[in-house]
Structures are given as C-alpha cells and as structure tokens.
Amino acid sequence: MLYAAPTAGPEPTRFGFIVAKTVGNAVVRNRVKRRLREAAAGTVSLRPSGLNVVVRALPASADATWTELCADYDAALASAFKRLDQQ
C-alpha cells in the first residue's frame, strides 16, 4: 500500500516505510525495508519536491522477489501520482 500527499511548500520529497511484525521476523522486515528504500531512491527524481510518501509493506512482500516488489511499488506509485494529479 502506498499513500502520497502534497506538502505545503517546496520541501524535498520524503519517504516513510511501515513494515509491521506481520511481515516476518526482524531480519525479514529489515530486508523488505531495504528493498523498498532502494526502490524509492530510484523514483525520487520523478517528483523531487513537494510530496510526502508512506509505503506500508503487506505480509506478501516478505516472499516477493525483487522484480515483483519493484513492479508492485511502481504500480502503487503511479496510481498515487494519478490521484494527486486529478485533484
């Protein structure tokens, strides 16, 4: 799940990650968080300022491959951008 909200001013885009215990033990949660952080780093250039993004990892992300995780992340981000652009 991915939530995005515009900021009030020209602040840099910020990302936050929520990885609950339902995803797995500490090792698994940290691996998921590292992967999501890397995926987010590649997308900051799309909107370098004016956005706050929160990514919530679901339990299925623990077993997802890098390709699957990136595809899900990109789809969620595109959907969030589309919703923001319609406002």
N, CA, C and O atoms as a GROMACS GRO file, in nm:
protein
  348
    1MET      N    1   0.085  -0.117   0.000
    1MET     CA    2   0.000   0.000   0.000
    1MET      C    3   0.089   0.123   0.000
    1MET      O    4   0.196   0.124   0.061
    2LEU      N    5   0.045   0.225  -0.068
    2LEU     CA    6   0.124   0.346  -0.078
    2LEU      C    7   0.030   0.466  -0.067
    2LEU      O    8  -0.072   0.474  -0.134
    3TYR      N    9   0.068   0.558   0.018
    3TYR     CA   10  -0.008   0.681   0.038
    3TYR      C   11   0.082   0.798   0.001
    3TYR      O   12   0.201   0.798   0.034
    4ALA      N   13   0.026   0.897  -0.067
    4ALA     CA   14   0.103   1.016  -0.105
    4ALA      C   15   0.019   1.139  -0.079
    4ALA      O   16  -0.101   1.141  -0.104
    5ALA      N   17   0.086   1.243  -0.028
    5ALA     CA   18   0.017   1.369   0.000
    5ALA      C   19   0.111   1.484  -0.036
    5ALA      O   20   0.231   1.477  -0.009
    6PRO      N   21   0.057   1.588  -0.095
    6PRO     CA   22   0.142   1.704  -0.128
    6PRO      C   23   0.179   1.780   0.000
    6PRO      O   24   0.103   1.783   0.096
    7THR      N   25   0.296   1.841  -0.002
    7THR     CA   26   0.338   1.925   0.110
    7THR      C   27   0.292   2.068   0.085
    7THR      O   28   0.253   2.104  -0.026
    8ALA      N   29   0.298   2.148   0.189
    8ALA     CA   30   0.251   2.287   0.179
    8ALA      C   31   0.345   2.373   0.095
    8ALA      O   32   0.300   2.466   0.028
    9GLY      N   33   0.471   2.344   0.098
    9GLY     CA   34   0.566   2.428   0.027
    9GLY      C   35   0.660   2.345  -0.059
    9GLY      O   36   0.636   2.227  -0.083
   10PRO      N   37   0.767   2.408  -0.105
   10PRO     CA   38   0.862   2.339  -0.193
   10PRO      C   39   0.965   2.255  -0.114
   10PRO      O   40   1.085   2.264  -0.141
   11GLU      N   41   0.917   2.177  -0.020
   11GLU     CA   42   1.007   2.091   0.058
   11GLU      C   43   1.047   1.969  -0.024
   11GLU      O   44   0.975   1.929  -0.115
   12PRO      N   45   1.163   1.911   0.007
   12PRO     CA   46   1.202   1.791  -0.066
   12PRO      C   47   1.104   1.676  -0.040
   12PRO      O   48   1.043   1.668   0.066
   13THR      N   49   1.091   1.589  -0.136
   13THR     CA   50   1.005   1.471  -0.121
   13THR      C   51   1.062   1.381  -0.013
   13THR      O   52   1.183   1.355  -0.008
   14ARG      N   53   0.972   1.332   0.074
   14ARG     CA   54   1.014   1.244   0.183
   14ARG      C   55   0.940   1.111   0.172
   14ARG      O   56   0.824   1.106   0.132
   15PHE      N   57   1.010   1.004   0.209
   15PHE     CA   58   0.951   0.871   0.208
   15PHE      C   59   0.956   0.814   0.349
   15PHE      O   60   1.054   0.832   0.422
   16GLY      N   61   0.848   0.745   0.386
   16GLY     CA   62   0.842   0.674   0.513
   16GLY      C   63   0.798   0.531   0.486
   16GLY      O   64   0.725   0.505   0.390
   17PHE      N   65   0.843   0.439   0.570
   17PHE     CA   66   0.813   0.298   0.548
   17PHE      C   67   0.755   0.238   0.674
   17PHE      O   68   0.806   0.259   0.784
   18ILE      N   69   0.647   0.161   0.658
   18ILE     CA   70   0.584   0.089   0.768
   18ILE      C   71   0.593  -0.059   0.734
   18ILE      O   72   0.536  -0.106   0.636
   19VAL      N   73   0.667  -0.131   0.817
   19VAL     CA   74   0.681  -0.276   0.799
   19VAL      C   75   0.646  -0.339   0.933
   19VAL      O   76   0.728  -0.343   1.024
   20ALA      N   77   0.523  -0.390   0.944
   20ALA     CA   78   0.474  -0.445   1.069
   20ALA      C   79   0.529  -0.585   1.096
   20ALA      O   80   0.586  -0.649   1.007
   21LYS      N   81   0.511  -0.630   1.219
   21LYS     CA   82   0.558  -0.764   1.257
   21LYS      C   83   0.487  -0.875   1.180
   21LYS      O   84   0.537  -0.987   1.174
   22THR      N   85   0.372  -0.845   1.122
   22THR     CA   86   0.302  -0.947   1.045
   22THR      C   87   0.378  -0.984   0.917
   22THR      O   88   0.350  -1.088   0.857
   23VAL      N   89   0.474  -0.901   0.876
   23VAL     CA   90   0.554  -0.928   0.757
   23VAL      C   91   0.653  -1.041   0.786
   23VAL      O   92   0.682  -1.121   0.698
   24GLY      N   93   0.705  -1.046   0.907
   24GLY     CA   94   0.801  -1.151   0.942
   24GLY      C   95   0.886  -1.108   1.060
   24GLY      O   96   0.857  -1.009   1.126
   25ASN      N   97   0.991  -1.185   1.084
   25ASN     CA   98   1.080  -1.150   1.195
   25ASN      C   99   1.166  -1.028   1.158
   25ASN      O  100   1.152  -0.973   1.048
   26ALA      N  101   1.253  -0.987   1.247
   26ALA     CA  102   1.330  -0.864   1.228
   26ALA      C  103   1.417  -0.869   1.102
   26ALA      O  104   1.431  -0.769   1.032
   27VAL      N  105   1.474  -0.984   1.074
   27VAL     CA  106   1.560  -0.998   0.956
   27VAL      C  107   1.478  -0.976   0.828
   27VAL      O  108   1.521  -0.905   0.738
   28VAL      N  109   1.363  -1.038   0.823
   28VAL     CA  110   1.276  -1.025   0.704
   28VAL      C  111   1.226  -0.882   0.691
   28VAL      O  112   1.227  -0.826   0.582
   29ARG      N  113   1.182  -0.823   0.802
   29ARG     CA  114   1.131  -0.685   0.797
   29ARG      C  115   1.238  -0.589   0.748
   29ARG      O  116   1.210  -0.501   0.667
   30ASN      N  117   1.359  -0.605   0.798
   30ASN     CA  118   1.468  -0.516   0.755
   30ASN      C  119   1.503  -0.536   0.608
   30ASN      O  120   1.534  -0.439   0.539
   31ARG      N  121   1.498  -0.661   0.561
   31ARG     CA  122   1.524  -0.685   0.419
   31ARG      C  123   1.418  -0.620   0.332
   31ARG      O  124   1.450  -0.559   0.230
   32VAL      N  125   1.292  -0.631   0.372
   32VAL     CA  126   1.183  -0.567   0.297
   32VAL      C  127   1.201  -0.416   0.298
   32VAL      O  128   1.183  -0.350   0.196
   33LYS      N  129   1.237  -0.361   0.413
   33LYS     CA  130   1.255  -0.216   0.422
   33LYS      C  131   1.372  -0.168   0.335
   33LYS      O  132   1.362  -0.065   0.269
   34ARG      N  133   1.481  -0.243   0.334
   34ARG     CA  134   1.595  -0.206   0.249
   34ARG      C  135   1.557  -0.210   0.101
   34ARG      O  136   1.595  -0.122   0.025
   35ARG      N  137   1.482  -0.312   0.062
   35ARG     CA  138   1.440  -0.322  -0.078
   35ARG      C  139   1.347  -0.207  -0.116
   35ARG      O  140   1.362  -0.148  -0.223
   36LEU      N  141   1.253  -0.176  -0.029
   36LEU     CA  142   1.161  -0.065  -0.057
   36LEU      C  143   1.236   0.068  -0.062
   36LEU      O  144   1.206   0.154  -0.146
   37ARG      N  145   1.332   0.084   0.027
   37ARG     CA  146   1.411   0.207   0.027
   37ARG      C  147   1.487   0.223  -0.104
   37ARG      O  148   1.496   0.333  -0.158
   38GLU      N  149   1.542   0.114  -0.155
   38GLU     CA  150   1.613   0.118  -0.282
   38GLU      C  151   1.519   0.149  -0.397
   38GLU      O  152   1.554   0.224  -0.488
   39ALA      N  153   1.400   0.090  -0.395
   39ALA     CA  154   1.302   0.119  -0.500
   39ALA      C  155   1.261   0.266  -0.496
   39ALA      O  156   1.246   0.330  -0.600
   40ALA      N  157   1.244   0.320  -0.375
   40ALA     CA  158   1.206   0.461  -0.360
   40ALA      C  159   1.317   0.554  -0.406
   40ALA      O  160   1.290   0.660  -0.463
   41ALA      N  161   1.441   0.517  -0.382
   41ALA     CA  162   1.553   0.602  -0.422
   41ALA      C  163   1.555   0.624  -0.573
   41ALA      O  164   1.595   0.730  -0.621
   42GLY      N  165   1.512   0.525  -0.647
   42GLY     CA  166   1.509   0.539  -0.792
   42GLY      C  167   1.396   0.625  -0.844
   42GLY      O  168   1.398   0.668  -0.959
   43THR      N  169   1.296   0.652  -0.760
   43THR     CA  170   1.180   0.729  -0.806
   43THR      C  171   1.176   0.871  -0.752
   43THR      O  172   1.085   0.946  -0.787
   44VAL      N  173   1.270   0.909  -0.671
   44VAL     CA  174   1.271   1.046  -0.618
   44VAL      C  175   1.285   1.148  -0.730
   44VAL      O  176   1.232   1.258  -0.721
   45SER      N  177   1.354   1.112  -0.836
   45SER     CA  178   1.373   1.205  -0.947
   45SER      C  179   1.243   1.238  -1.020
   45SER      O  180   1.235   1.339  -1.088
   46LEU      N  181   1.140   1.153  -1.006
   46LEU     CA  182   1.011   1.181  -1.071
   46LEU      C  183   0.943   1.303  -1.010
   46LEU      O  184   0.886   1.385  -1.081
   47ARG      N  185   0.949   1.314  -0.879
   47ARG     CA  186   0.893   1.428  -0.806
   47ARG      C  187   0.991   1.464  -0.694
   47ARG      O  188   0.973   1.421  -0.581
   48PRO      N  189   1.095   1.543  -0.724
   48PRO     CA  190   1.198   1.570  -0.624
   48PRO      C  191   1.154   1.659  -0.509
   48PRO      O  192   1.222   1.666  -0.407
   49SER      N  193   1.040   1.728  -0.523
   49SER     CA  194   0.997   1.814  -0.412
   49SER      C  195   0.845   1.818  -0.405
   49SER      O  196   0.774   1.790  -0.502
   50GLY      N  197   0.796   1.854  -0.286
   50GLY     CA  198   0.654   1.877  -0.269
   50GLY      C  199   0.567   1.756  -0.243
   50GLY      O  200   0.446   1.761  -0.267
   51LEU      N  201   0.625   1.646  -0.192
   51LEU     CA  202   0.546   1.525  -0.174
   51LEU      C  203   0.592   1.448  -0.051
   51LEU      O  204   0.712   1.439  -0.024
   52ASN      N  205   0.497   1.394   0.024
   52ASN     CA  206   0.524   1.302   0.133
   52ASN      C  207   0.465   1.168   0.094
   52ASN      O  208   0.347   1.159   0.059
   53VAL      N  209   0.546   1.063   0.099
   53VAL     CA  210   0.503   0.930   0.058
   53VAL      C  211   0.523   0.833   0.174
   53VAL      O  212   0.629   0.831   0.237
   54VAL      N  213   0.419   0.753   0.203
   54VAL     CA  214   0.430   0.649   0.304
   54VAL      C  215   0.402   0.515   0.236
   54VAL      O  216   0.300   0.499   0.168
   55VAL      N  217   0.493   0.422   0.253
   55VAL     CA  218   0.480   0.289   0.194
   55VAL      C  219   0.457   0.190   0.309
   55VAL      O  220   0.537   0.181   0.401
   56ARG      N  221   0.346   0.118   0.301
   56ARG     CA  222   0.314   0.016   0.401
   56ARG      C  223   0.331  -0.121   0.338
   56ARG      O  224   0.261  -0.156   0.244
   57ALA      N  225   0.425  -0.198   0.392
   57ALA     CA  226   0.452  -0.331   0.338
   57ALA      C  227   0.349  -0.430   0.391
   57ALA      O  228   0.324  -0.436   0.512
   58LEU      N  229   0.290  -0.506   0.301
   58LEU     CA  230   0.196  -0.610   0.338
   58LEU      C  231   0.272  -0.742   0.358
   58LEU      O  232   0.384  -0.756   0.309
   59PRO      N  233   0.213  -0.839   0.429
   59PRO     CA  234   0.285  -0.964   0.456
   59PRO      C  235   0.336  -1.036   0.330
   59PRO      O  236   0.439  -1.103   0.338
   60ALA      N  237   0.270  -1.022   0.219
   60ALA     CA  238   0.315  -1.088   0.095
   60ALA      C  239   0.450  -1.035   0.047
   60ALA      O  240   0.519  -1.102  -0.029
   61SER      N  241   0.487  -0.916   0.090
   61SER     CA  242   0.614  -0.858   0.046
   61SER      C  243   0.735  -0.935   0.099
   61SER      O  244   0.845  -0.923   0.044
   62ALA      N  245   0.716  -1.014   0.204
   62ALA     CA  246   0.826  -1.093   0.258
   62ALA      C  247   0.873  -1.199   0.160
   62ALA      O  248   0.992  -1.229   0.154
   63ASP      N  249   0.782  -1.256   0.084
   63ASP     CA  250   0.816  -1.362  -0.010
   63ASP      C  251   0.831  -1.313  -0.154
   63ASP      O  252   0.861  -1.393  -0.243
   64ALA      N  253   0.812  -1.186  -0.177
   64ALA     CA  254   0.818  -1.132  -0.313
   64ALA      C  255   0.963  -1.122  -0.360
   64ALA      O  256   1.053  -1.092  -0.282
   65THR      N  257   0.982  -1.147  -0.488
   65THR     CA  258   1.114  -1.128  -0.547
   65THR      C  259   1.137  -0.978  -0.567
   65THR      O  260   1.044  -0.898  -0.554
   66TRP      N  261   1.260  -0.942  -0.598
   66TRP     CA  262   1.292  -0.801  -0.621
   66TRP      C  263   1.209  -0.745  -0.737
   66TRP      O  264   1.160  -0.633  -0.730
   67THR      N  265   1.195  -0.823  -0.842
   67THR     CA  266   1.118  -0.779  -0.959
   67THR      C  267   0.972  -0.758  -0.923
   67THR      O  268   0.912  -0.657  -0.962
   68GLU      N  269   0.913  -0.852  -0.848
   68GLU     CA  270   0.773  -0.839  -0.807
   68GLU      C  271   0.753  -0.719  -0.716
   68GLU      O  272   0.656  -0.644  -0.730
   69LEU      N  273   0.845  -0.701  -0.622
   69LEU     CA  274   0.833  -0.589  -0.528
   69LEU      C  275   0.843  -0.456  -0.602
   69LEU      O  276   0.766  -0.364  -0.574
   70CYS      N  277   0.937  -0.444  -0.694
   70CYS     CA  278   0.951  -0.320  -0.772
   70CYS      C  279   0.829  -0.295  -0.859
   70CYS      O  280   0.783  -0.182  -0.871
   71ALA      N  281   0.776  -0.400  -0.919
   71ALA     CA  282   0.657  -0.384  -1.003
   71ALA      C  283   0.538  -0.338  -0.921
   71ALA      O  284   0.464  -0.249  -0.963
   72ASP      N  285   0.518  -0.397  -0.803
   72ASP     CA  286   0.408  -0.355  -0.716
   72ASP      C  287   0.427  -0.212  -0.667
   72ASP      O  288   0.332  -0.133  -0.663
   73TYR      N  289   0.550  -0.178  -0.631
   73TYR     CA  290   0.581  -0.043  -0.585
   73TYR      C  291   0.555   0.059  -0.696
   73TYR      O  292   0.493   0.162  -0.673
   74ASP      N  293   0.603   0.030  -0.816
   74ASP     CA  294   0.585   0.122  -0.929
   74ASP      C  295   0.438   0.141  -0.963
   74ASP      O  296   0.394   0.252  -0.993
   75ALA      N  297   0.361   0.033  -0.958
   75ALA     CA  298   0.218   0.043  -0.986
   75ALA      C  299   0.146   0.126  -0.880
   75ALA      O  300   0.061   0.209  -0.914
   76ALA      N  301   0.180   0.105  -0.755
   76ALA     CA  302   0.118   0.182  -0.647
   76ALA      C  303   0.156   0.330  -0.656
   76ALA      O  304   0.073   0.417  -0.633
   77LEU      N  305   0.282   0.358  -0.689
   77LEU     CA  306   0.327   0.496  -0.701
   77LEU      C  307   0.258   0.565  -0.819
   77LEU      O  308   0.218   0.681  -0.808
   78ALA      N  309   0.245   0.495  -0.931
   78ALA     CA  310   0.177   0.553  -1.047
   78ALA      C  311   0.031   0.583  -1.015
   78ALA      O  312  -0.022   0.685  -1.057
   79SER      N  313  -0.033   0.494  -0.941
   79SER     CA  314  -0.171   0.516  -0.902
   79SER      C  315  -0.183   0.638  -0.809
   79SER      O  316  -0.275   0.718  -0.822
   80ALA      N  317  -0.089   0.651  -0.716
   80ALA     CA  318  -0.092   0.765  -0.624
   80ALA      C  319  -0.067   0.896  -0.701
   80ALA      O  320  -0.132   0.997  -0.674
   81PHE      N  321   0.026   0.895  -0.796
   81PHE     CA  322   0.052   1.015  -0.877
   81PHE      C  323  -0.072   1.052  -0.958
   81PHE      O  324  -0.105   1.170  -0.972
   82LYS      N  325  -0.140   0.952  -1.012
   82LYS     CA  326  -0.260   0.977  -1.091
   82LYS      C  327  -0.369   1.042  -1.005
   82LYS      O  328  -0.435   1.136  -1.049
   83ARG      N  329  -0.388   0.991  -0.882
   83ARG     CA  330  -0.486   1.050  -0.791
   83ARG      C  331  -0.449   1.194  -0.754
   83ARG      O  332  -0.536   1.281  -0.747
   84LEU      N  333  -0.320   1.218  -0.731
   84LEU     CA  334  -0.276   1.354  -0.696
   84LEU      C  335  -0.295   1.451  -0.813
   84LEU      O  336  -0.333   1.567  -0.793
   85ASP      N  337  -0.269   1.404  -0.933
   85ASP     CA  338  -0.283   1.491  -1.050
   85ASP      C  339  -0.428   1.527  -1.079
   85ASP      O  340  -0.455   1.631  -1.139
   86GLN      N  341  -0.521   1.441  -1.037
   86GLN     CA  342  -0.663   1.467  -1.060
   86GLN      C  343  -0.720   1.568  -0.962
   86GLN      O  344  -0.827   1.625  -0.985
   87GLN      N  345  -0.651   1.590  -0.853
   87GLN     CA  346  -0.702   1.684  -0.751
   87GLN      C  347  -0.682   1.827  -0.792
   87GLN      O  348  -0.720   1.918  -0.718
   0.00000   0.00000   0.00000
